[in-house]
Amino acid sequence: MDSQDANDEYKAVTSVLSSFHNFHSFQLKQLVTPRLREFAALSTQDQELIPWYKKHTEFLQQCIDINREFCQTVADKIGGDWGIDDSPADWSAASQEQFGQTQAVILRLMREWSDQGELERKVSYDLIISHLNEMYPDKVGRKDVKVLVPGCGIGRLVFELVMQGYWTQGNNSDHHALFLSNFILNHCQFPHNYSIFPFLATSASSSTKRQNQIRPVTIPDASPTAEIISAMEKERGTEVKIPFDELMSITAGSFTDLYGPGFNDDANSASQEIRSQSQGEFDVVVTESFLNDSSVIDSIRTINNVLKQGGKWINFGPLSLRSGENRLDLSREDLFELVTKLGFEFTTKQSDIESTYCEDVRSLDSVIYKCDFWVCKKNNSV
């Protein structure tokens, strides 16, 4: 890596770290300052009609301070992992967009690594895992089954598949999610070790009670370190030996850049190595809420590239979690046709499975997605 590349990487990493370390300042400006301004603009008579308002704002500030402790712990730990010795004051500044991404990833942390996200996870995870285990009923032999999870988020699905005995590699290009997954997987030795407040940005107007806005969530609901150690200890003295501690890995970078077909002239040597070693290497690709952007064709082509002939692709999710200009506008029928044209045959297909995504269960505003679940077999290379 030349000096320019190293400088660019430093800026990219430290600006995301800054978005965690200074997240409290963003939350104060977004959530507290407007409340104080709106309250001050009321007449004294009107202020007396809502005497609890200032106290609730103080509670918000206290919750923001607890979030600050957690986010700065994340920044410090991950900065150490990356060998960042500089003071946070010397890190590259975070953009408003990056602060928004921090806010979003904390809500996703609730979904993946708290009790409150369990029901939402079960809708997709149970389907994925049950079908995968039907394919490979011998748990001891699963360590030789290679599973790839593109867009793996904060790593919960990767962890769950490892605990089922599969050799599992996650992939993500989002630094915010990668940093949090690293923190959860490597720095949380005990369950429920941290409290966070993921719902502060949810308007009280969307809830039956204002207290719902300031309720805490403890994370992680399961410690990967503790769970893996416990699983290995249970095997002592038995003939069953599953190397749980050797089954997990996560790669950082664009899925199509790291795993796509052909040669990428712009990739560094490490990326080229992953690309060259991944063609036809995986038995299963598992995607959850993944096919929702403009690169859907490249993504499907890349899934085809990494699978062995006859390999399986298991997918769960809505057609799109977001709308916007930078995505293809495909119907369900269009997507199914595209999948078959790119070398796959559907062996299992379910539609209209209702699910939410990062949902606040106490919110009055609820978005229900009608999701698709499928298992495809790779018939042809493309």
MARZAZA-741358 format. One record per residue (C-alpha): residue in three letters; y, x, z. Coordinates in nm, 4 decimals. Layout:
R  torkol         v         u         w
R     ala         Y         X         Z
...
***
This chain:
R  torkol         v         u         w
R     met    0.0000    0.0000    0.0000
R     asp    0.3338    0.1516   -0.1065
R     ser    0.6461    0.1427    0.1103
R     gln    0.7907   -0.1633   -0.0666
R     asp    0.4699   -0.3623   -0.0193
R     ala    0.4551   -0.2557    0.3452
R     asn    0.8156   -0.3646    0.3961
R     asp    0.7510   -0.7004    0.2298
R     glu    0.4433   -0.7575    0.4480
R     tyr    0.6392   -0.6643    0.7607
R     lys    0.9092   -0.9188    0.6744
R     ala    0.6526   -1.1878    0.5952
R     val    0.4597   -1.1334    0.9189
R     thr    0.7548   -1.0905    1.1550
R     ser    0.9492   -1.3866    1.0162
R     val    0.6521   -1.6118    1.0989
R     leu    0.6214   -1.4496    1.4408
R     ser    0.9920   -1.5190    1.4890
R     ser    0.9351   -1.8850    1.4060
R     phe    0.6984   -1.9002    1.7038
R     his    0.9004   -1.6767    1.9370
R     asn    1.2263   -1.8667    1.8792
R     phe    1.0786   -2.2109    1.8280
R     his    1.2394   -2.3363    2.1478
R     ser    1.5866   -2.2762    2.0008
R     phe    1.4934   -2.4825    1.6966
R     gln    1.3582   -2.7649    1.9127
R     leu    1.6684   -2.7682    2.1329
R     lys    1.8945   -2.7971    1.8273
R     gln    1.6764   -3.0609    1.6625
R     leu    1.5866   -3.2756    1.9617
R     val    1.8248   -3.2212    2.2523
R     thr    2.1657   -3.1497    2.1006
R     pro    2.1751   -3.4729    1.8925
R     arg    2.0662   -3.6800    2.1942
R     leu    2.3439   -3.5391    2.4106
R     arg    2.5984   -3.5946    2.1340
R     glu    2.4932   -3.9553    2.0749
R     phe    2.4940   -4.0335    2.4469
R     ala    2.8381   -3.8774    2.4975
R     ala    2.9761   -4.0942    2.2162
R     leu    2.8875   -4.4115    2.4066
R     ser    3.1347   -4.5822    2.6335
R     thr    3.0802   -4.5473    3.0061
R     gln    2.9777   -4.9114    3.0164
R     asp    2.7128   -4.8571    2.7485
R     gln    2.5867   -4.5385    2.9122
R     glu    2.5218   -4.7394    3.2284
R     leu    2.2918   -4.9678    3.0307
R     ile    2.0473   -4.6791    2.9740
R     pro    2.0678   -4.4800    3.3001
R     trp    1.7325   -4.3094    3.2308
R     tyr    1.8523   -4.1502    2.9042
R     lys    1.9930   -3.8259    3.0462
R     lys    1.6898   -3.7772    3.2710
R     his    1.4531   -3.8209    2.9771
R     thr    1.6553   -3.5621    2.7869
R     glu    1.6065   -3.3237    3.0795
R     phe    1.2319   -3.3891    3.0591
R     leu    1.2446   -3.3033    2.6894
R     gln    1.4114   -2.9732    2.7748
R     gln    1.1412   -2.8942    3.0305
R     cys    0.8690   -2.9679    2.7747
R     ile    1.0442   -2.7474    2.5193
R     asp    1.0452   -2.4675    2.7744
R     ile    0.6694   -2.5022    2.8275
R     asn    0.6219   -2.4939    2.4487
R     arg    0.8343   -2.1784    2.4507
R     glu    0.5947   -2.0065    2.6918
R     phe    0.2975   -2.0902    2.4729
R     cys    0.4631   -1.9991    2.1417
R     gln    0.5939   -1.6688    2.2730
R     thr    0.2485   -1.5837    2.4081
R     val    0.1091   -1.6486    2.0597
R     ala    0.3778   -1.4318    1.8992
R     asp    0.3212   -1.1468    2.1452
R     lys   -0.0587   -1.1503    2.1098
R     ile   -0.0617   -1.1772    1.7312
R     gly    0.2155   -0.9195    1.6984
R     gly   -0.0025   -0.6820    1.8986
R     asp   -0.3016   -0.7563    1.6754
R     trp   -0.0928   -0.6677    1.3697
R     gly    0.0385   -0.3496    1.5294
R     ile    0.3971   -0.4762    1.5464
R     asp    0.5610   -0.2531    1.8066
R     asp    0.9209   -0.3635    1.7517
R     ser    1.1020   -0.5922    1.9907
R     pro    1.1174   -0.9583    1.8833
R     ala    1.4939   -0.9100    1.8519
R     asp    1.4235   -0.6703    1.5628
R     trp    1.1835   -0.9004    1.3766
R     ser    1.2888   -1.0655    1.0510
R     ala    1.4620   -1.3969    1.1103
R     ala    1.2716   -1.7193    1.0551
R     ser    1.3979   -1.9747    0.8046
R     gln    1.4455   -2.3430    0.8847
R     glu    1.1414   -2.4133    0.6685
R     gln    0.9322   -2.1743    0.8790
R     phe    1.0444   -2.3441    1.2002
R     gly    0.9370   -2.6723    1.0427
R     gln    0.5984   -2.5182    0.9641
R     thr    0.5642   -2.4117    1.3270
R     gln    0.6316   -2.7688    1.4343
R     ala    0.3688   -2.8968    1.1894
R     val    0.1040   -2.6423    1.2868
R     ile    0.1412   -2.7269    1.6569
R     leu    0.0617   -3.0878    1.5674
R     arg   -0.2397   -2.9626    1.3716
R     leu   -0.3403   -2.7584    1.6762
R     met   -0.3608   -3.0868    1.8632
R     arg   -0.5902   -3.2246    1.5916
R     glu   -0.8272   -2.9293    1.5764
R     trp   -0.8385   -2.7946    1.9297
R     ser   -0.7701   -3.0742    2.1786
R     asp   -0.9538   -3.3740    2.3199
R     gln   -0.6933   -3.6008    2.1611
R     gly   -0.7980   -3.4876    1.8137
R     glu   -1.1701   -3.5418    1.8712
R     leu   -1.2017   -3.8915    1.7244
R     glu   -1.0146   -3.7903    1.4103
R     arg   -1.2267   -3.4768    1.3690
R     lys   -1.5503   -3.6664    1.4146
R     val   -1.4872   -3.8891    1.1120
R     ser   -1.5048   -3.5917    0.8760
R     tyr   -1.6943   -3.3259    1.0724
R     asp   -1.9906   -3.5507    1.1561
R     leu   -2.0424   -3.6418    0.7902
R     ile   -2.0112   -3.2814    0.6756
R     ile   -2.2394   -3.1344    0.9415
R     ser   -2.5072   -3.4053    0.9211
R     his   -2.5438   -3.3638    0.5447
R     leu   -2.5411   -2.9863    0.5710
R     asn   -2.8109   -2.9918    0.8396
R     glu   -3.0241   -3.2232    0.6267
R     met   -3.0151   -2.9568    0.3565
R     tyr   -3.1069   -2.6822    0.6033
R     pro   -3.3112   -2.8331    0.8905
R     asp   -3.4404   -2.4935    1.0108
R     lys   -3.1677   -2.3755    1.2502
R     val   -3.3094   -2.0244    1.2788
R     gly   -3.2937   -1.9791    0.9027
R     arg   -2.9331   -2.0979    0.8758
R     lys   -2.7975   -1.7502    0.9485
R     asp   -2.8969   -1.6641    0.5901
R     val   -2.7067   -1.9622    0.4484
R     lys   -2.3596   -1.8526    0.3371
R     val   -2.0889   -2.1173    0.3720
R     leu   -1.7286   -2.0860    0.2535
R     val   -1.4499   -2.3066    0.3946
R     pro   -1.1297   -2.2849    0.1856
R     gly   -0.8124   -2.4104    0.3530
R     cys   -0.9787   -2.3708    0.6921
R     gly   -0.6665   -2.4519    0.8939
R     ile   -0.6833   -2.3288    1.2532
R     gly   -1.0544   -2.2547    1.2292
R     arg   -1.2190   -2.5436    1.4127
R     leu   -1.4504   -2.6459    1.1281
R     val   -1.5493   -2.2816    1.0764
R     phe   -1.6338   -2.2568    1.4458
R     glu   -1.8361   -2.5804    1.4426
R     leu   -2.0425   -2.4607    1.1456
R     val   -2.1073   -2.1256    1.3143
R     met   -2.2303   -2.3093    1.6246
R     gln   -2.4776   -2.4903    1.3952
R     gly   -2.6101   -2.1457    1.2995
R     tyr   -2.4500   -2.0942    0.9547
R     trp   -2.2921   -1.7717    0.8319
R     thr   -1.9440   -1.9091    0.7698
R     gln   -1.6328   -1.7599    0.6122
R     gly   -1.3008   -1.9419    0.6327
R     asn   -1.0061   -1.8810    0.4062
R     asn   -0.6392   -1.9671    0.4406
R     ser   -0.3107   -1.8533    0.2906
R     asp   -0.0889   -2.0098    0.5597
R     his    0.0270   -1.7435    0.8069
R     his    0.1119   -2.0046    1.0720
R     ala   -0.2423   -2.1443    1.0697
R     leu   -0.3976   -1.7977    1.0433
R     phe   -0.2044   -1.6704    1.3437
R     leu   -0.3020   -1.9710    1.5561
R     ser   -0.6662   -1.9509    1.4494
R     asn   -0.6678   -1.5826    1.5443
R     phe   -0.5160   -1.6713    1.8808
R     ile   -0.7673   -1.9480    1.9546
R     leu   -1.0723   -1.7594    1.8309
R     asn   -0.9894   -1.4242    1.9913
R     his   -0.7500   -1.4788    2.2805
R     cys   -0.8639   -1.7979    2.4543
R     gln   -1.1482   -1.7120    2.6881
R     phe   -1.1311   -2.0395    2.8817
R     pro   -1.1042   -2.4042    2.7716
R     his   -0.7893   -2.6034    2.8490
R     asn   -0.6046   -2.2809    2.9246
R     tyr   -0.2687   -2.3881    2.7797
R     ser   -0.0553   -2.7009    2.7801
R     ile    0.1564   -2.7901    2.4790
R     phe    0.3770   -3.0853    2.3898
R     pro    0.3101   -3.1643    2.0204
R     phe    0.4766   -3.5084    2.0104
R     leu    0.8351   -3.4188    2.1059
R     ala    0.9571   -3.4612    1.7485
R     thr    0.8027   -3.8092    1.7320
R     ser    1.0796   -4.0626    1.7696
R     ala    1.0621   -4.2718    2.0856
R     ser    1.1361   -4.5650    1.8539
R     ser    0.7818   -4.5209    1.7206
R     ser    0.6182   -4.5633    2.0600
R     thr    0.5708   -4.8361    2.3174
R     lys    0.6855   -4.6060    2.5985
R     arg    0.9216   -4.3093    2.5935
R     gln    0.6797   -4.1220    2.8221
R     asn    0.4381   -4.0948    2.5289
R     gln    0.6828   -3.8529    2.3663
R     ile    0.6532   -3.6067    2.6546
R     arg    0.2827   -3.6233    2.7306
R     pro    0.0997   -3.2884    2.7291
R     val   -0.2128   -3.1797    2.5439
R     thr   -0.4349   -2.9026    2.6755
R     ile   -0.5884   -2.6534    2.4354
R     pro   -0.8407   -2.5408    2.3433
R     asp   -1.0843   -2.8151    2.4387
R     ala   -1.3591   -2.5609    2.3670
R     ser   -1.3306   -2.1832    2.3987
R     pro   -1.5005   -2.0191    2.0976
R     thr   -1.5595   -1.7009    2.2965
R     ala   -1.7165   -1.8848    2.5888
R     glu   -1.9228   -2.1149    2.3651
R     ile   -2.0675   -1.8266    2.1631
R     ile   -2.1525   -1.6264    2.4752
R     ser   -2.3159   -1.9325    2.6303
R     ala   -2.5226   -2.0046    2.3163
R     met   -2.6490   -1.6458    2.3035
R     glu   -2.7338   -1.6431    2.6737
R     lys   -2.9476   -1.9566    2.6280
R     glu   -3.1591   -1.7667    2.3749
R     arg   -3.2431   -1.4802    2.6081
R     gly   -3.6117   -1.4727    2.6826
R     thr   -3.6942   -1.6926    2.3841
R     glu   -3.8200   -1.6077    2.0381
R     val   -3.5181   -1.7790    1.8798
R     lys   -3.2480   -1.5267    1.7938
R     ile   -2.9330   -1.6526    1.6237
R     pro   -2.6549   -1.3902    1.6073
R     phe   -2.3693   -1.6359    1.6677
R     asp   -2.1246   -1.3504    1.7273
R     glu   -2.1884   -1.2124    1.3765
R     leu   -2.1638   -1.5339    1.1766
R     met   -1.7861   -1.5909    1.1575
R     ser   -1.5132   -1.4396    0.9414
R     ile   -1.1775   -1.5537    0.8036
R     thr   -0.9939   -1.4139    0.5031
R     ala   -0.6180   -1.4299    0.4513
R     gly   -0.4790   -1.5071    0.1083
R     ser   -0.4765   -1.7544   -0.1772
R     phe   -0.8173   -1.9103   -0.2350
R     thr   -0.7896   -1.8843   -0.6126
R     asp   -0.6550   -1.5270   -0.5975
R     leu   -0.9279   -1.4019   -0.3643
R     tyr   -1.2275   -1.5942   -0.4995
R     gly   -1.1364   -1.6944   -0.8539
R     pro   -1.3228   -1.5885   -1.1691
R     gly   -1.2333   -1.2798   -1.3680
R     phe   -1.0128   -0.9859   -1.2774
R     asn   -0.6717   -1.0235   -1.1137
R     asp   -0.4379   -0.7413   -1.2170
R     asp   -0.1879   -0.8299   -0.9430
R     ala   -0.4362   -0.8165   -0.6545
R     asn   -0.4654   -0.5216   -0.4169
R     ser   -0.7899   -0.3300   -0.3729
R     ala   -0.9059   -0.5340   -0.0724
R     ser   -0.8499   -0.8593   -0.2613
R     gln   -1.0267   -0.7249   -0.5685
R     glu   -1.3253   -0.6310   -0.3532
R     ile   -1.3532   -0.9844   -0.2109
R     arg   -1.3158   -1.1282   -0.5617
R     ser   -1.5843   -0.9069   -0.7135
R     gln   -1.8314   -0.9666   -0.4293
R     ser   -1.7861   -1.3453   -0.4140
R     gln   -1.9015   -1.4586   -0.7565
R     gly   -2.2189   -1.6632   -0.7160
R     glu   -2.2430   -1.5486   -0.3535
R     phe   -2.2260   -1.8715   -0.1500
R     asp   -2.4871   -2.1392   -0.0941
R     val   -2.2348   -2.4037    0.0146
R     val   -1.8610   -2.4623   -0.0088
R     val   -1.7148   -2.7069    0.2451
R     thr   -1.3683   -2.8532    0.1908
R     glu   -1.1836   -3.0915    0.4204
R     ser   -0.8472   -3.2427    0.3199
R     phe   -0.8145   -2.9579    0.0716
R     leu   -0.7755   -3.1011   -0.2795
R     asn   -0.4144   -3.2134   -0.2558
R     asp   -0.1904   -2.9882   -0.4599
R     ser   -0.1081   -2.8827   -0.8133
R     ser   -0.3809   -2.6176   -0.8247
R     val   -0.6676   -2.8681   -0.8052
R     ile   -0.8158   -2.7532   -1.1388
R     asp   -0.8038   -2.3859   -1.0401
R     ser   -0.9461   -2.4755   -0.6978
R     ile   -1.2462   -2.6593   -0.8441
R     arg   -1.3034   -2.3811   -1.0955
R     thr   -1.2943   -2.1283   -0.8089
R     ile   -1.5425   -2.3338   -0.6042
R     asn   -1.7730   -2.3247   -0.9051
R     asn   -1.7260   -1.9479   -0.9335
R     val   -1.8319   -1.8646   -0.5770
R     leu   -2.1353   -2.0947   -0.5646
R     lys   -2.4837   -1.9875   -0.6588
R     gln   -2.6500   -2.1854   -0.9365
R     gly   -2.7674   -2.5043   -0.7688
R     gly   -2.5299   -2.4456   -0.4758
R     lys   -2.3680   -2.7424   -0.3011
R     trp   -2.0067   -2.8463   -0.2576
R     ile   -1.9404   -3.0795    0.0356
R     asn   -1.5980   -3.2449    0.0420
R     phe   -1.4147   -3.4904    0.2661
R     gly   -1.0568   -3.6053    0.2404
R     pro   -0.7955   -3.8252    0.0760
R     leu   -0.6759   -3.7654   -0.2774
R     ser   -0.3484   -3.6390   -0.1337
R     leu   -0.1954   -3.5811    0.2074
R     arg    0.1483   -3.5391    0.0573
R     ser    0.3462   -3.6430   -0.2472
R     gly    0.5929   -3.4484   -0.4513
R     glu    0.6770   -3.2986   -0.7843
R     asn    0.4534   -2.9919   -0.7532
R     arg    0.1198   -3.1655   -0.7815
R     leu   -0.0952   -3.3308   -1.0461
R     asp   -0.0978   -3.7081   -1.0390
R     leu   -0.4707   -3.7828   -1.0593
R     ser   -0.6483   -4.1063   -0.9744
R     arg   -0.9834   -4.1055   -0.7974
R     glu   -1.1555   -4.1776   -1.1283
R     asp   -0.9656   -3.8883   -1.2903
R     leu   -1.0704   -3.6509   -1.0129
R     phe   -1.4376   -3.7483   -1.0328
R     glu   -1.4331   -3.6943   -1.4082
R     leu   -1.2661   -3.3559   -1.3620
R     val   -1.5295   -3.2451   -1.1105
R     thr   -1.8133   -3.3229   -1.3536
R     lys   -1.6345   -3.1483   -1.6408
R     leu   -1.6073   -2.8349   -1.4278
R     gly   -1.9818   -2.7935   -1.3821
R     phe   -2.0801   -3.0273   -1.0978
R     glu   -2.3124   -3.3229   -1.0542
R     phe   -2.2541   -3.5746   -0.7744
R     thr   -2.5593   -3.6216   -0.5535
R     thr   -2.3865   -3.8160   -0.2741
R     lys   -2.0643   -4.0125   -0.2971
R     gln   -1.8843   -4.2392   -0.0480
R     ser   -1.5350   -4.3829   -0.0879
R     asp   -1.2763   -4.5725    0.1171
R     ile   -1.3660   -4.4063    0.4476
R     glu   -1.0666   -4.4795    0.6676
R     ser   -0.9183   -4.1881    0.8599
R     thr   -0.5905   -4.0552    0.9913
R     tyr   -0.4545   -3.7006    0.9839
R     cys   -0.2782   -3.5363    1.2802
R     glu   -0.2209   -3.8865    1.4111
R     asp   -0.0484   -3.9616    1.7405
R     val   -0.2830   -4.2320    1.8673
R     arg   -0.0020   -4.3884    2.0724
R     ser    0.2425   -4.4111    1.7851
R     leu    0.3430   -4.7468    1.6408
R     asp    0.3678   -4.5831    1.2982
R     ser    0.0188   -4.5215    1.1651
R     val   -0.0869   -4.3924    0.8229
R     ile   -0.4463   -4.4752    0.7303
R     tyr   -0.5974   -4.2752    0.4447
R     lys   -0.8894   -4.4051    0.2406
R     cys   -1.0929   -4.0886    0.2059
R     asp   -1.3729   -3.9770   -0.0214
R     phe   -1.6847   -3.7923    0.0834
R     trp   -1.9171   -3.6269   -0.1625
R     val   -2.1886   -3.3715   -0.2086
R     cys   -2.2001   -3.2031   -0.5487
R     lys   -2.4527   -2.9682   -0.7012
R     lys   -2.3418   -2.6845   -0.9257
R     asn   -2.5218   -2.7259   -1.2578
R     asn   -2.3177   -2.5018   -1.4847
R     ser   -2.0817   -2.2075   -1.4553
R     val   -1.7349   -2.2514   -1.6081
***
